[in-house]
Amino acid sequence: MKKMFMVFLMLPIICLSGCWSSIELNELAIVTAMGIDKKEDGYLVTVQVLNSSELAGDARSGRTEVVTFRKSGATIFEAFRSLSTDVPRRLYVAHLREVVFGEEMARAGIGKPLDVLSRQKELRSDFYMTVAKGSTAYDTLNVQTALEKIPANKVFDSLENSEKRWAPTRTVTLDELVSSIVSKGRQAMLTGIYVYGEPESGSNVTNAQNLSPKSGLRLDYLGVFKKDKLVGWLNRSDSKGVSYITDHVKSTAVNIPCEGEQITVNTTSSKTKIKGKMEKGNPKIDINVTTEGSIGEVECTIDLTKPEKIEELNKRYEKNIKDKIEGSIKTLQEKYQSDIFGFGEEIHRTDPKAWKRLEENWDQEFANLDVNVSVKAKIRNLGTISESFQKEIEE
């Protein structure tokens, strides 16, 4: 009995004695960003790998914190594996922060790259997807950035910060992108990213050390997809309109006219409700936006202490937002026939029977869809002063 007790006592200890599949950290090359470009005979895969010796401790040798490698292959998986001829460690993608598609790749179709990414068990779903606007993914990942030592972290954080404070951009994860592509009632969108300044200077380690870097990475506006193919780009106004419709505006700046000058309203909250319905056999969408803001800047001599002036500004505030929303709808209906808003999904939820009739030709139905927009906007705060200094200056 005593021997049996000892056996049962030792079994858990034996099972927990080690990790049979463990890999030492110094055997891994941690990938923070990946780029995928289209080539005539296959694909070009670029990876941005942490230079751990430069990130550990206080000592610095002057080398870059990341190193970029690239390889071509007939398939994406083959190109990725062939990187082992350049990288002396096993590529580890669990800490991936960003995937960039070259614009040519995005226009040709990103279905195959998404298949590869979705099959990798090491990948988490918290990285973001972008498109290199007018450029290749390789050129984008070959830029040293200021403020953030790791360029992938710079793009990741910029996407989150811009979405919260500016609105024309959008963070999109792998799961969200795949879901939009396979849906018949919603099309995909991705934020663009481009290299500004002197691209040839971007890879130089001194680029990030300059007071004014000669090159850098900057977020652009939204790219529109039909199925898995990029079909075009929205401007800033239309991109903001999309964010209002899809209820992704957390904060942004809105300029409204005032006596030939501008007043900037800081939007502090926004809520959008979309309702789909069928009327006389035709689909219809109602959009209701409720938003609030505070005065951020005043360039004119308006007297903000008068209630009638505030009410007048509220109407202009509402018109600005409504114009952006209606402008984005018009662009998507007339130019791209791409429902990135998810109106089709709303019709499906509201009337599944009608959706069965509409879904096969939804692109055409969307192009002719009747959309009613209602906006209620209120300025709730004037800031720390009620009157502009402009009034005293001009007197």
N, C-alpha and C positions, 0 to 999 in steps of 0.2 A: 504493500500500500504506500509506503514511504517512497519507494522508487518511482511509482507511478506519479505521485505528487511532484517529485523533482522533475520528471519528464515534462509534465504540463507547465511547470514553472519556467523551464528553460526554452520551450518552444517559442513564446513571444520574443524572448531576447534574441534568439537565433534569427527570427524573421526581421527584426528591427536592427540588425547589426550593421547594415549598410545599404546603399542605393546601387543596385546592380546596373542601372542605366545612366548613372551620373557621368557628367562631363566637366572637367575642370575649367574654370573661368579663363585661364590662360591658353586654353585650346580653342576658344571661340572668337570669332570676328563679329561683333555686334553691328547689325545693319540698322541704320536709323532712317534711311530713305531709299526708295527704289524708283527708277525711271524706266519706262518701256517705250521704245520707238519702233516704227515700222521701217523695214528695209525691203528692197525688191525681192531678195531671196530668203526673207525670214524676219527676224527681230533683233534689235539691239537692246540689251538689258544693262542698265547702269545701277550700281549700288554705292551708297555712301556709308562708309564703315568708320566706326570710332577708332581713333588712335589712342588707345588706353594709356600708353606711356606718357602722353602729353596732358592727359586729364587727371592722372593720379599724382598726388602730392603737390608740393610747391615748386619743385624744380621744373624749368622749362628749357627745351633745347632749341626753340625757335621754329620747330616743325608745326604743321597744321594739326588741329584737333581732330579732323576727319580726313579720310583718304577716299578718293573716288576710283572705282574700277568699272570697266565695261567689257562686254563680250557679245559677239554675234552668234546666232544659231538658227537652225531651220525652225525650231520651236522655242518658246520662251523658257520652258523647263530645261531644254538642252543648253541654251545660252547661260542660264543661271548656274547650272552645274559646271560648265566649262570655265567659270570664274575661278575655280579651284586651281587652275594653272597659274594664276597670278596671286591669289590670296593664300597665305601659308596656314590659315586656320579655317575651321569649319564656319561657314556663314550661318549666323543665328538671327532669325527674323522676328523673334517674339517681341522685340522692343521697337518694331517698325513704327514710325510716326507719320510718314507721308509716302504716297505713291503718286508719281507724276506721269501722265500720258503725254507724249509729244502730240502736237495738233494734227499732224498727218496720221498718226496712229488712231487718234480719236475720231477723225473723219472716216477712216477706213472701217472702224468698228472695234469696240473694246470687249466684245463678248468673249473672245478667246483668252485675253489676259485675265478677265474676271473669273473664268473657269479655273485657271491655274491658281489664282490667289485663293479662291474658295476651297480648294482641295488641300491646302497646306495646314496640317494640324497644329503647327507651331504658331501660326498667325493668330493674334487676337483681333477683335473687331473694332478697336478704338483708334485706329489710324485714319487719316483723312485722304481723300482722293481729289486731285486737281488736274488741270490741263495746262500745258505750256503753250500759252497763246502766241501764235506766230513763230514758234521756236520748237526745239527738240527738248526732250526730257534730259538728255545728257548735258546740254548747255545750261539748263536750269540748275541741275545738281552740281555743276562745276563752278559755283560761285561761293566765295568766302563772304560771310556776313558779319556786320558789326553788331554790338550789344549781346547777341547770342553766339557763343563759341561754336555751337552745332547748328548748321544751317537748317536741318530738318526741324529742330525745335523752334527756330525762328519762324518758319512757315506755319507750323502747328499752332503756336501761340498767336501769331498774327491773324490767322483764320478765326480763332475763338474771340480774340479781342475785337476784330472788325465786325464780326457778326453781332456782338453785344452792343457796340457803340456807334456803328456806321450804317449797317443794314444791307447794302447792295451785294454783299458776299454771303457765302453759305458754307458751313461745315457739312460734309457728306461722308459718311462711313461706308465701308464695303457692303454691309448688310442693307443700308438704305439705298445704295446705288443699284444693287441687284434687284431689290424689291420694286424699284421704279421701272427698271427695264423690262421685267417680266409681267408687270401689271398692264392690263388693257385700258385702264382708266386713268393712268398717270404716266407721263414721260419723265425722263431723268434730266437733271441739271448739275453742272459742276462749276466751281469757281475757277477763273483763269488766273494764271500766274506768269509773269514775264520778267526778263532781265532788262533792267534799265541802265543807262550810262554806256560804258565801254565794256561789252561782254568779254573781250579778250583780256581785260585786266582782272576779271572776276576770280580767276583761279589763283591769282598771286596772293601769297600769304599777307603781303603788305596792304592789300585792299581793305581788309577789316581793321587795320591799324591806323588808317588815315582819318583825319578829322572829318573830311568829306569823302567817303568812299567813291571811287571812280565807277563802281558798278555795284549793283545790288538786286535783291528780289522784291518785287512789288505785286500785291494782289490786284487783279483786275475785276471785271464784273462777271456775270453769269453766262456760261455756255449752255446752249439749248440742244437737247438730243431728241432724236426720233428713234425709238428702240435703242440700239447700242451705238448709234452713229451721231457724232457732232454735226449739227446742220448750220450753226451760226452763233453769233454773240449778241447779247443785249447791251444797251448803253447803261449809264448810271441810273437815269430816271426810271427806265423800264425794270432794271434789276431791283430797285427799291420798291416799285409797284408789286413785283412778284413777292417780295418779302412781306409786304403788308397783307396781300391776299392769303398767303400761306401761314400767317400768324407767326412770323419770325422776327418782327421788329421789337426789340427790347429798348433800344434808345437810338436816336439819330438826330441830325440837324436838318431843320426845314427852313428855307429862306422864303419869306413872303414880302411882296412889294410894299413900300411905304414912302409916299411923296417923292418918288423917283429914286429912292435909296432902298435899303433892305433892313428887315428885322429878322433875326434868326431865332427860331423857337427850338428849344431842346426838348425833344419828345422823351418823356419819362416813363410812359406806359402806353401799350396799345393792345387791343384785343379784337380779333376778327372771328366772325361767325359766318359760315357758308351753309346755305340751305338749297338743296336741289329739289326740283319738282317737275311734274309733267302737266302741261296745259294744252288741251286740245290736241293731244298726241305728240307734242313737241317738248323737248327738254328745256328747262329754264333754271338759271342760277341767280340766287339773291345773295349779295355780299353786304354785310353790315360791319363797319369798322368803328370802334370807339377808341379815341386816343386822347391823351392829356399831355401837356407840356408846360415848360416855363420859359420866360424870356431869357435868351442867352446873350443877345447883342442887339443894340439899337443904333442905327446910323442916321435916323431922321429925327425931327423935332416933335414927334407925336406926344400928346399928354396922356400918359398911361394911367393917370388917376381918374379919368373919366370912364364910367362904365360903358358908354356908347362906343368909345374908341376900342375898348377891349372886345366888345361884341363884333365890331367890324373886323378886327384882327382874327377873331375866331372863324368868321366866314371865309376869310382868305386862307386861313390855316386849313380848313376843311377842303376848300377848292384845290389847294396845292396837292393834298394827299389823293383826292379823288381823281385829279388829272393824271397823276402818276399811275394809279391803279388802272384807269381806263386806257391809258396809253400802252401799258404793258399787255393788256388783253388784246388790244387792236394789233399790236406787233405780233403776238403769238398766233392770233387767228389768221391774219392776212399774209404775213410773211413766212411763217414757219409751220402753221397748222400742227402745232405741238402742244398738247395739254400738260404742261409741267405743273399746273395748279392742282391737278387731281379732281377736276370737275366731274370727270367720268366716274371716279370712285364714289363721289357724292350721289350721283344719279343712281348708281348701282345700289347703294345703301337705302336710298329713298324708295326706289321702285325696281326691284330685281327683275320683274317680268318685262318691263319696258327696256331694261338694260340688255336683255338677251337679244332684242331686236336691234338695238343701237350699236352694240360693241364692235361688230365686224367692220362698220364704216364710221367709227368714232372720230377719226381725223377730220372727215368731211362734216360730220355733225357738229364737232367742236368749232370748226371754222364759221359756222352759221349760228352758233349758240347765242341765245338771248341772255345777256348778263345785266342785272340791275345792281348798281353800286350805291350804297348809302354810307355817308361818313358823318360822324359826330365828333368834333374836336373842340377841346376847351383849353384855354390858357389858365392855369391854376396859380401860377407864381410869377412875380415880376422880378425876382432876384433880390439882391440886397439894397437896391435903390429903386425908386419909383419913377423918377424923371431922368432923361438922358442929359449928359453933359453938353450935347450938341446944342441944346436950347440956349444955354448960357454963353457958349462960344460964339454963336451967330448973332446974339443980341449986341 
